[in-house]
Amino acid sequence: MANLRNSLIHAYLKDLDSNKWGESDTLQFGYIPEEISDSKSANYNLIDIPGRSEPIISYMNSSPRELSLHLIFMAGVGQDKHTATGDSSSITEDNPQRVKQKVDWLRSLVYPDYSAAGIVRPPHRVLLSIGNLIKSVCITMSVSAVYKAPWDENLLPYIAEVDITFNEVNQVPPGYTTVRAGGFELYL
């Protein structure tokens, strides 16, 4: 069980555009999502030639890689004993307030950053890392949260389910050989 817990620590989101590096800049998943959607498509132009029975197909570009996760956060019962930084020396039991904080952290990823006076920055990029399966620099395209009973005395939920969709954004996009080899080349 300890090895499984250690591997879960390797599933996280890290805010890449935050001015400080600390607890609020990393969100670890308390478990590996049951399902991870990973999609990408190629875009082609059809060139019609008079008298030809089919068009000539010309490659144009690819769509962004889209990654979707369904995350569940629960208060109590030891759902997440590690803090957001993963420091096992500071163990906290999740409670309804922590569930709300985690959902708020995810929701913030689709909002612009007004923290610099007079400057509007786009929503922050994140590093999505799930073990050896996914390591990707992404922007968050959508966040949808559903809060579920039971509720505490402040009407905070004990359970929240979040559907989140990311688009991969790379300074240098990976090519055929990198993807085929299963490699990760991160250019932060």
Order of alpha helices (4+ residues) and beta strands (2+ residues): alpha-beta-beta-beta-beta-beta-beta-alpha-beta-beta-beta-alpha
